[in-house]
Amino acid sequence: MKVSSYKIYDAGTGIGAEADHFAAGKLEVGGTADAAVRWLGVPVREIVDVQKIAAVAADVAWTQTFQPAGTIAAGDEFYLTVQYGDSRQRQRKVYKHIAVAGAVTATDICNAFRALVNGDEFIAITATGTTTLILTADAAGTGVQYIVTSGATNAATFAPAAPATADVQKTDAAYFAGKYEFVDADDFGSSTDDYIAYVVAYEDSGASADGRVLARRVAAIFIDGATSVATLETALNGTNHLAGRVDILA
């Protein structure tokens, strides 16, 4: 996505009072920005959407836990299917284990699957746990989201113990520079801090062969994650924004 203009507020920079965020019919955001790139203010009446990207302090790896349960008997078959990749090409790995006499506890089943997964050098997942099977991606913040299904035959069950924890990236300068075209990581005061982002879509008129037309543009405000943003969110959602258009901030 192209960002036509942006402001950056680094750590220690206040964004000002609620009344400072709108001036002369434009969204300006208060305080003194540490960087203002092509910023001319966003015409309030042309704003069509505001989205917030909350600050993420550190990369988080995908993980999910699975639990064998029920009455497990010799001959019961357990399976685990792992899918990963993008929409164009998906990889699919299937792991199976058949319970044998004398090894029919939840720990026995999980031991078997831990050995299968950890012995597979072609998948970037590590299996841990004891009475549960905990799958964790080897790298965090890579954007890889695994889709895993499981099951068992007869009276035994093998199911997720909870929804998966999705892979997320730290919202630092490199993250936003990679996500938005025309955003330069060097404009951020810190390469290690996390930032909150407010992405503002608006319509701006411009010249074309057919005369004046409305073009969709995007502006962004990046604020260090340690900074209070209460006044900005109140302003965006309240009467300072535009009468009749409230709660525009998702």
Phi, psi and omega in degrees: 000137180274132174251119186279333180204155179202159173236149178232129176244111181275176181303137179087357179259116178283149181263002174090181183277167182305318184290348183274351189277341177236135179210134177052041177077015181231150169281117183246326187069130187283192180069193179240112182291146176282337175212136176227108186251113180057024185277119177240009185086147181258120180303122186301316185288351179259358180290130180245342182195143173229125179240141179254133170252110183293153179292136175242119189284336183202155175300144178235131180275148174297139176206152176204147183246140180236146188231115170285141181205184181079191179273110182263129181231158176303136181098344176294138181254132178243145179220155179219124180243126182244124177242143179201167183114183181266185185290340182276326181214114180248136175266149183222123178242134180240126178244136181228147176216135176251124181295142179241159181302136180087356179221066187237024175266168177300321179297319179299317181294316180293323176302318181296315182288327176299319179294321180294312183290312182290340177274356180266105183284354184260008177230134186269057179228141174247135180255131178225189178109180177230282177276354174235161177252113181254117178258131180224131177297143183291333181235142179257151176074022180264350181086000180282125177242118180272146174245114186239131174240154183213165179183176180207160179263165176060223187275348181284157174230156178210099191222161176299138177276342180193162175300156180293148170271119186285151173291131176226155180254149173297134183273069180258187183301317181296322179300310183289326177294325177284330184279325186240128176292141180079002174266126184256123180300332181292345179282344179280140181290336180228138176268354184245338180290157172264152183231151169268147177233139170244116184255117189249116175264135180211165179255134183229134181279143179211165182278146174211178179297338180261014181100206181280128179230158177270130177242140178281128178233161181229129173244158182220147173239120180251124185232130180309137186298342180273358184267138176290134180242016184301318183293323180292317181292322176297318180294317181296325182271347189253196186290342176294340182282289181193124181305131178087349178236087183248166180053044179284339181279118183287000000 
